Amino acid sequence: MPNYDIIQEFISAHGGEDPVRLLLSRSKWPEVDMDAVVGTIEGRKRMEKKVPSWTTGGLIYPGTLCTEQCSSEVTALLKASIALRIAGEGFRIADLTGGAGVDSWAFSLKAKEVLHNEADSKLSDAVQYNFRKLGRENVRFSSHMVVPDNVPEEVNSRHIRSLLEDFRPDIIFLDPARRSSSGKKVFLLEDCSPDVIPLMPSLLGESPEVLMKLSPMADIPMVVSRLGKGVREVHVIGHEGECKELLIRISRGYEGEATLFVNEGGEEISLPISAEKECVPSFLESENSIEELAREEASLFIPGKAISKAGLFNWMSSHWGIAKAAPSAHLYFIRGKDSRSEESPLMGRALKIIRVLPLSSSNIKAIGKEFPKADVLAKDIPLSSEELAKKTGVSSGGEFMIVGCPVHCSQNPRGKDGRWLFVCRKPSK
């Protein structure tokens, strides 16, 4: 294992210097691993927000990529809770693509034992050092490729068995690399490394459960279809206004329907994955209903990123009893009579409607003069948000949001949807 004391001492003396200058001057200190120095200096700054529990131990990061791509503390702890629910107390979990170890660390807080495998031996050494600093003693370490490239299935099986050695996991966890050899981001399962589709029989041969993290950009129906039987749960995780992670649970021998879990800022719902197909949205009755929204002190509801990623657009209207703006515009109206008016903001933002006007050039200019400081959102109209903002002449920020969108009325099902402007007050923080 490298002498990390040298790196720690160098950072203590030079941590305030420009990292780029340090890299360019590496020849002055041949005894120092300058990539690890710079990776640690930049990584510690990044991890202050991303993984606060790791900022007090003088940890080492041998490169910048490992801290850029690692899970956040919030999402890692959520995955650990999911694993505990799946396997129960005293479970063992093998993290075969361990990386910087944030997920393995979180698993170690819940599990009896964790195997952290990382093919990059330099990173694996750093993780072992860091875990000693963090006081995690229930973690084993190995440094192997998950599978060699382009080998028959029976070789995959032997390789996985060899990698695990005598470790018998209740869950295997994977986070396949989502970058090609050229560094380009990829989203299809078969383009990730390792390709989990041919690997799945071998993984399920060694563990009854596989939990897999995928890109939040991955197409959920396509992923479920490609993996086929065994997909038991799909988790869509949102945090701080972004869709952060997509998790798939595959269970040995499972042939039922998958359950969809949506976690938005700590609030969670679960439902059959087919629920959206069975739901029919409701709409406002007429143009009079649109104009009455401001007088009713109704709210415009903007769904959060996770529930939007889950594609529950009709479900939100049907289940929560809120009117959808239009079939293709995924905005909603919460009126006083709506059954879910108090709970809807848990999965998004509810903005109080204070002005409603038909979308026209004159109204766009008038709204901009009356509300010169506002954020602007355009949904499914012939203007982008940037173009609408430019036409209003507003500057961003402040307590208001101007929204342009079509509105469909149920009493005019064949007619062209009207386009409207809504001025909304943002919720106080």
C-alpha positions as a printed NumPy array, in Angstrom:
array([[  0.   ,   0.   ,   0.   ],
       [  1.36 ,   3.487,  -0.841],
       [  2.753,   5.703,   1.889],
       [ -0.215,   7.994,   2.382],
       [  1.554,   9.845,   5.188],
       [  3.737,  11.526,   2.542],
       [  0.619,  12.671,   0.701],
       [ -0.967,  13.95 ,   3.924],
       [  2.182,  15.892,   4.839],
       [  2.462,  17.397,   1.366],
       [ -1.183,  18.512,   1.434],
       [ -0.665,  20.086,   4.855],
       [  2.183,  22.152,   3.406],
       [  0.807,  22.893,  -0.078],
       [ -2.955,  22.355,   0.115],
       [ -3.718,  26.005,  -0.517],
       [ -1.811,  26.157,  -3.809],
       [ -3.329,  25.974,  -7.297],
       [ -3.868,  22.258,  -8.146],
       [ -3.031,  22.84 , -11.822],
       [  0.275,  24.444, -10.86 ],
       [  1.054,  21.478,  -8.619],
       [  0.454,  19.042, -11.479],
       [  2.679,  21.038, -13.81 ],
       [  5.415,  21.124, -11.146],
       [  5.302,  17.429, -10.268],
       [  8.929,  16.906, -11.34 ],
       [ 10.032,  18.991,  -8.339],
       [  8.65 ,  16.311,  -5.973],
       [  9.259,  12.917,  -7.62 ],
       [  8.596,  11.109,  -4.334],
       [  5.027,  12.457,  -4.148],
       [  2.048,  10.979,  -6.035],
       [  0.825,  14.318,  -7.39 ],
       [ -2.337,  12.836,  -8.943],
       [ -3.352,  11.613,  -5.496],
       [ -2.455,  14.992,  -3.971],
       [ -4.619,  16.926,  -6.422],
       [ -7.384,  14.308,  -6.339],
       [ -7.441,  14.578,  -2.551],
       [ -7.366,  18.386,  -2.43 ],
       [-10.228,  18.681,  -4.926],
       [-12.026,  15.602,  -3.599],
       [-12.143,  16.876,  -0.033],
       [-13.772,  20.094,  -1.18 ],
       [-16.31 ,  18.155,  -3.236],
       [-17.066,  15.69 ,  -0.459],
       [-17.783,  18.422,   2.114],
       [-21.216,  18.754,   0.54 ],
       [-21.577,  15.358,  -1.104],
       [-20.589,  13.114,   1.835],
       [-20.362,  15.275,   4.989],
       [-19.541,  12.292,   7.225],
       [-16.268,  11.821,   5.349],
       [-14.841,  15.295,   5.855],
       [-13.241,  14.806,   9.256],
       [-10.956,  11.841,   8.701],
       [ -8.109,  13.09 ,   6.48 ],
       [ -9.129,  10.732,   3.685],
       [ -7.218,  10.107,   0.45 ],
       [ -8.619,  10.222,  -3.088],
       [ -6.138,   9.036,  -5.722],
       [ -7.861,  10.873,  -8.593],
       [-10.653,  13.338,  -9.295],
       [-12.967,  10.9  , -11.112],
       [-13.73 ,   8.765,  -8.057],
       [-15.271,  11.667,  -6.117],
       [-17.032,  13.086,  -9.17 ],
       [-18.838,   9.8  ,  -9.851],
       [-19.483,   8.498,  -6.336],
       [-22.896,   8.471,  -4.66 ],
       [-23.914,  11.216,  -2.284],
       [-24.316,  10.389,   1.38 ],
       [-28.101,  10.807,   1.168],
       [-28.544,   8.4  ,  -1.739],
       [-26.022,   5.905,  -0.36 ],
       [-27.837,   5.726,   2.982],
       [-31.129,   5.256,   1.157],
       [-29.662,   2.326,  -0.801],
       [-28.474,   0.81 ,   2.477],
       [-31.995,   1.069,   3.893],
       [-33.385,  -0.599,   0.778],
       [-30.857,  -3.42 ,   1.127],
       [-31.806,  -3.903,   4.786],
       [-35.491,  -4.112,   3.874],
       [-34.763,  -6.645,   1.138],
       [-32.446,  -8.974,   3.047],
       [-33.172,  -8.305,   6.725],
       [-30.897,  -8.001,   9.737],
       [-27.477,  -9.617,   9.514],
       [-27.262,  -9.505,   5.724],
       [-24.103,  -9.694,   3.652],
       [-23.677,  -7.613,   0.543],
       [-21.021,  -7.699,  -2.167],
       [-20.358,  -4.349,  -3.847],
       [-18.639,  -5.544,  -7.018],
       [-17.999,  -2.072,  -8.486],
       [-16.963,  -0.36 ,  -5.269],
       [-15.326,   2.827,  -6.576],
       [-14.607,   5.377,  -3.856],
       [-16.579,   3.233,  -1.406],
       [-19.42 ,   5.573,  -0.421],
       [-22.063,   2.91 ,  -1.071],
       [-19.979,   0.217,   0.666],
       [-19.56 ,   2.529,   3.659],
       [-23.318,   3.075,   3.853],
       [-23.956,  -0.663,   3.492],
       [-21.49 ,  -1.328,   6.316],
       [-23.666,   0.733,   8.671],
       [-26.571,  -1.688,   8.121],
       [-25.003,  -4.994,   7.073],
       [-23.204,  -7.701,   8.999],
       [-20.456,  -7.808,   6.386],
       [-19.601,  -6.038,   3.13 ],
       [-17.288,  -7.017,   0.294],
       [-15.847,  -4.004,  -1.534],
       [-14.394,  -4.933,  -4.906],
       [-12.672,  -2.335,  -7.058],
       [-10.712,  -3.278, -10.187],
       [ -8.435,  -0.225,  -9.876],
       [ -5.909,  -1.431,  -7.311],
       [ -4.724,   2.106,  -6.571],
       [ -8.26 ,   3.19 ,  -5.692],
       [ -8.846,  -0.038,  -3.759],
       [ -5.768,   0.669,  -1.604],
       [ -7.016,   4.196,  -0.892],
       [-10.472,   2.903,   0.085],
       [ -8.917,   0.434,   2.546],
       [ -6.906,   3.261,   4.101],
       [ -9.994,   5.487,   4.28 ],
       [-12.177,   2.811,   5.869],
       [ -9.623,   2.318,   8.632],
       [ -9.766,   6.069,   9.228],
       [-13.577,   5.864,   9.297],
       [-13.528,   2.956,  11.731],
       [-15.4  ,   0.524,   9.469],
       [-14.215,  -2.946,  10.396],
       [-16.891,  -5.152,   8.809],
       [-15.668,  -4.669,   5.223],
       [-13.527,  -7.027,   3.148],
       [-11.591,  -5.792,   0.142],
       [-10.66 ,  -7.255,  -3.222],
       [ -9.383,  -5.815,  -6.484],
       [-10.566,  -7.726,  -9.558],
       [-12.356,  -7.037, -12.807],
       [-16.   ,  -8.042, -12.437],
       [-15.711, -10.131, -15.612],
       [-13.204, -10.357, -18.453],
       [-14.488,  -8.939, -21.73 ],
       [-16.269, -11.137, -24.292],
       [-16.161, -14.477, -22.515],
       [-18.707, -17.332, -22.469],
       [-21.333, -17.441, -19.731],
       [-19.733, -20.409, -17.973],
       [-16.49 , -18.408, -17.687],
       [-18.462, -15.487, -16.229],
       [-19.854, -17.808, -13.577],
       [-16.451, -19.184, -12.592],
       [-14.966, -15.694, -12.505],
       [-17.703, -14.309, -10.247],
       [-17.325, -17.29 ,  -7.927],
       [-13.543, -16.736,  -7.821],
       [-13.99 , -13.024,  -7.134],
       [-16.306, -13.69 ,  -4.196],
       [-14.042, -16.441,  -2.794],
       [-15.757, -17.686,   0.397],
       [-18.042, -14.641,   0.668],
       [-21.704, -15.691,   0.401],
       [-23.744, -12.539,  -0.291],
       [-27.443, -12.075,   0.305],
       [-27.279,  -9.196,  -2.181],
       [-24.89 ,  -8.351,  -4.999],
       [-24.699,  -4.631,  -5.755],
       [-23.389,  -3.208,  -9.016],
       [-22.947,   0.285, -10.377],
       [-21.784,  -0.337, -13.966],
       [-19.499,   2.315, -15.433],
       [-21.497,   4.61 , -17.687],
       [-18.685,   5.942, -19.841],
       [-17.264,   4.462, -23.029],
       [-13.551,   3.924, -23.595],
       [-13.468,   7.398, -25.172],
       [-15.045,   8.975, -22.065],
       [-18.467,   9.539, -23.643],
       [-21.489,   9.05 , -21.364],
       [-23.618,   6.012, -22.219],
       [-27.09 ,   4.99 , -21.041],
       [-27.927,   1.642, -22.656],
       [-27.328,  -1.409, -20.454],
       [-25.195,  -3.154, -23.057],
       [-22.932,  -0.102, -23.409],
       [-22.123,   0.031, -19.692],
       [-19.207,  -1.845, -18.161],
       [-19.79 ,  -4.562, -17.226],
       [-22.68 ,  -5.444, -19.534],
       [-25.073,  -6.862, -16.935],
       [-27.476,  -8.577, -19.35 ],
       [-25.331, -11.665, -20.099],
       [-23.912, -11.494, -16.574],
       [-27.252, -11.7  , -14.746],
       [-27.586, -15.538, -14.667],
       [-24.142, -15.8  , -13.072],
       [-24.91 , -13.093, -10.523],
       [-28.224, -14.685,  -9.537],
       [-26.443, -18.016,  -9.312],
       [-24.298, -16.568,  -6.518],
       [-26.872, -14.364,  -4.768],
       [-30.671, -14.458,  -4.477],
       [-30.815, -10.687,  -4.958],
       [-29.084,  -8.218,  -7.277],
       [-29.395,  -4.467,  -6.72 ],
       [-28.148,  -2.367,  -9.589],
       [-27.628,   1.377,  -9.949],
       [-28.191,   2.817, -13.423],
       [-28.027,   6.243, -15.014],
       [-31.032,   8.433, -14.161],
       [-31.196,   9.016, -17.923],
       [-31.902,   5.336, -18.611],
       [-35.304,   4.5  , -20.081],
       [-37.243,   2.594, -17.401],
       [-39.542,   0.519, -19.661],
       [-36.579,  -0.42 , -21.854],
       [-34.477,  -1.464, -18.846],
       [-37.289,  -3.602, -17.431],
       [-37.879,  -5.187, -20.846],
       [-34.194,  -5.924, -21.478],
       [-33.658,  -7.508, -18.076],
       [-36.831,  -9.593, -18.407],
       [-38.07 , -11.879, -15.652],
       [-36.747, -11.248, -12.188],
       [-37.168,  -7.464, -12.088],
       [-38.955,  -6.985,  -8.783],
       [-38.5  ,  -3.334,  -7.887],
       [-37.625,  -0.118,  -9.671],
       [-36.537,   2.804,  -7.474],
       [-36.415,   6.377,  -8.786],
       [-34.619,   8.68 ,  -6.35 ],
       [-34.843,  12.466,  -6.398],
       [-32.898,  14.832,  -4.157],
       [-32.358,  18.605,  -4.147],
       [-34.487,  19.124,  -7.24 ],
       [-32.748,  16.491,  -9.384],
       [-33.353,  12.876, -10.314],
       [-30.202,  11.363,  -8.826],
       [-30.453,   7.598,  -9.215],
       [-32.314,   4.725, -10.79 ],
       [-32.085,   1.437,  -8.883],
       [-33.258,  -1.95 , -10.118],
       [-33.847,  -4.964,  -7.858],
       [-33.646,  -8.357,  -9.597],
       [-34.688, -11.415,  -7.584],
       [-33.865, -15.027,  -8.382],
       [-36.973, -16.866,  -9.585],
       [-39.289, -13.841,  -9.411],
       [-41.876, -13.704, -12.214],
       [-44.45 , -11.215, -10.917],
       [-45.015,  -7.571, -11.748],
       [-42.392,  -5.056, -10.67 ],
       [-43.173,  -2.462,  -8.009],
       [-42.239,   1.128,  -8.711],
       [-40.866,   3.181,  -5.792],
       [-40.514,   6.943,  -6.17 ],
       [-38.553,   8.791,  -3.51 ],
       [-38.714,  12.565,  -3.876],
       [-36.798,  14.474,  -1.21 ],
       [-37.38 ,  11.739,   1.373],
       [-41.09 ,  11.256,   0.658],
       [-41.856,   7.895,  -0.94 ],
       [-44.717,   6.291,  -2.82 ],
       [-44.952,   2.756,  -4.196],
       [-47.285,   1.316,  -6.791],
       [-47.403,  -1.387,  -9.477],
       [-45.263,  -0.441, -12.445],
       [-48.303,  -0.776, -14.715],
       [-50.364,   1.745, -12.701],
       [-49.805,   4.623, -15.123],
       [-51.306,   2.679, -18.036],
       [-54.537,   2.162, -16.108],
       [-55.071,   5.827, -15.163],
       [-57.11 ,   8.449, -16.983],
       [-56.35 ,  12.115, -16.247],
       [-58.945,  14.784, -15.531],
       [-58.926,  18.265, -17.053],
       [-60.56 ,  21.602, -16.358],
       [-64.137,  21.821, -17.603],
       [-64.08 ,  25.013, -19.697],
       [-62.268,  28.29 , -20.355],
       [-64.305,  29.816, -17.549],
       [-62.634,  27.31 , -15.219],
       [-59.225,  28.56 , -16.391],
       [-60.064,  32.186, -15.702],
       [-61.44 ,  31.318, -12.265],
       [-58.153,  29.768, -11.091],
       [-56.743,  33.065,  -9.805],
       [-59.974,  33.974,  -8.025],
       [-60.106,  30.502,  -6.436],
       [-56.53 ,  30.968,  -5.142],
       [-55.681,  27.728,  -6.917],
       [-52.129,  26.495,  -7.365],
       [-50.097,  25.42 , -10.348],
       [-48.352,  22.174,  -9.486],
       [-44.962,  21.367, -11.059],
       [-44.022,  17.71 , -10.442],
       [-40.617,  16.87 ,  -9.004],
       [-37.863,  15.333, -11.119],
       [-38.167,  11.812,  -9.711],
       [-41.918,  11.425, -10.174],
       [-41.566,  12.947, -13.642],
       [-38.819,  10.441, -14.474],
       [-41.136,   7.672, -13.296],
       [-43.642,   8.855, -15.897],
       [-46.619,   8.987, -13.538],
       [-48.278,  11.869, -15.355],
       [-51.809,  10.47 , -15.595],
       [-51.472,   8.734, -12.224],
       [-50.838,  12.061, -10.479],
       [-54.073,  13.466, -11.869],
       [-56.149,  10.346, -11.276],
       [-54.773,   9.378,  -7.857],
       [-54.38 ,  12.823,  -6.369],
       [-57.546,  14.227,  -7.929],
       [-55.864,  17.207,  -9.583],
       [-56.544,  18.534, -13.077],
       [-53.878,  18.085, -15.739],
       [-53.188,  21.2  , -17.793],
       [-53.071,  19.346, -21.131],
       [-52.314,  15.82 , -22.354],
       [-48.713,  16.668, -23.299],
       [-48.015,  19.469, -20.793],
       [-47.185,  17.85 , -17.482],
       [-48.434,  20.625, -15.225],
       [-51.452,  20.456, -12.921],
       [-53.98 ,  22.65 , -11.176],
       [-54.734,  22.211,  -7.482],
       [-58.052,  23.795,  -6.53 ],
       [-59.682,  23.987,  -3.122],
       [-61.962,  21.085,  -3.933],
       [-59.114,  18.819,  -5.04 ],
       [-58.633,  15.808,  -2.793],
       [-54.845,  15.973,  -2.646],
       [-54.33 ,  19.713,  -2.376],
       [-52.488,  19.51 ,   0.949],
       [-50.204,  16.622,  -0.011],
       [-49.276,  17.333,  -3.64 ],
       [-46.339,  19.662,  -2.866],
       [-44.553,  16.717,  -1.235],
       [-43.669,  15.451,  -4.728],
       [-43.06 ,  18.787,  -6.385],
       [-43.797,  22.515,  -6.128],
       [-47.203,  24.166,  -5.738],
       [-47.209,  27.818,  -6.849],
       [-50.152,  30.051,  -5.977],
       [-51.82 ,  31.401,  -9.143],
       [-52.366,  35.17 ,  -8.947],
       [-52.986,  36.1  , -12.613],
       [-54.331,  34.211, -15.657],
       [-54.218,  35.605, -19.207],
       [-54.441,  34.164, -22.727],
       [-51.011,  33.831, -24.305],
       [-50.539,  36.72 , -26.729],
       [-47.796,  39.172, -27.634],
       [-49.575,  42.04 , -25.875],
       [-50.182,  40.02 , -22.706],
       [-46.569,  38.796, -22.67 ],
       [-45.337,  42.414, -22.735],
       [-47.898,  43.553, -20.172],
       [-46.993,  40.766, -17.742],
       [-43.304,  41.582, -18.13 ],
       [-43.915,  45.233, -17.207],
       [-46.096,  44.362, -14.212],
       [-43.722,  41.661, -12.914],
       [-40.227,  42.764, -14.038],
       [-38.438,  40.209, -11.875],
       [-39.574,  36.592, -12.236],
       [-38.481,  33.141, -13.331],
       [-40.03 ,  31.92 , -16.568],
       [-41.164,  28.441, -17.632],
       [-42.571,  27.45 , -21.036],
       [-44.185,  24.027, -21.464],
       [-45.362,  22.673, -24.821],
       [-45.814,  26.037, -26.544],
       [-43.943,  27.345, -29.616],
       [-41.524,  29.24 , -27.38 ],
       [-38.724,  27.954, -25.184],
       [-38.425,  29.208, -21.621],
       [-35.515,  31.4  , -22.706],
       [-37.478,  32.872, -25.623],
       [-40.512,  33.569, -23.446],
       [-38.311,  35.246, -20.835],
       [-36.721,  37.411, -23.543],
       [-40.134,  38.481, -24.858],
       [-41.347,  39.424, -21.378],
       [-38.149,  41.359, -20.692],
       [-38.02 ,  40.138, -17.087],
       [-34.883,  39.47 , -15.076],
       [-34.689,  36.121, -13.314],
       [-35.276,  35.648,  -9.608],
       [-37.711,  37.158,  -7.18 ],
       [-40.909,  35.745,  -5.705],
       [-42.837,  35.151,  -8.937],
       [-42.846,  32.64 , -11.78 ],
       [-44.417,  33.226, -15.196],
       [-45.594,  30.007, -16.85 ],
       [-46.774,  29.601, -20.415],
       [-48.555,  26.369, -21.342],
       [-51.526,  24.918, -23.216],
       [-54.698,  24.13 , -21.283],
       [-57.106,  21.418, -22.38 ],
       [-60.777,  21.654, -21.42 ],
       [-62.908,  18.534, -21.173],
       [-65.957,  20.294, -22.675],
       [-64.007,  20.929, -25.857],
       [-62.274,  17.587, -26.455],
       [-61.809,  18.013, -30.215],
       [-60.93 ,  21.671, -30.22 ],
       [-57.438,  23.088, -30.231],
       [-56.072,  23.598, -26.734],
       [-55.769,  27.248, -25.78 ],
       [-52.425,  28.685, -24.692],
       [-52.304,  30.625, -21.46 ],
       [-50.032,  32.666, -19.248],
       [-50.   ,  32.111, -15.496],
       [-48.324,  34.395, -12.992],
       [-47.62 ,  32.421,  -9.832],
       [-46.166,  33.19 ,  -6.449],
       [-43.402,  30.834,  -5.401],
       [-43.75 ,  29.062,  -2.052],
       [-41.736,  30.646,   0.737],
       [-38.671,  28.648,   1.674]])
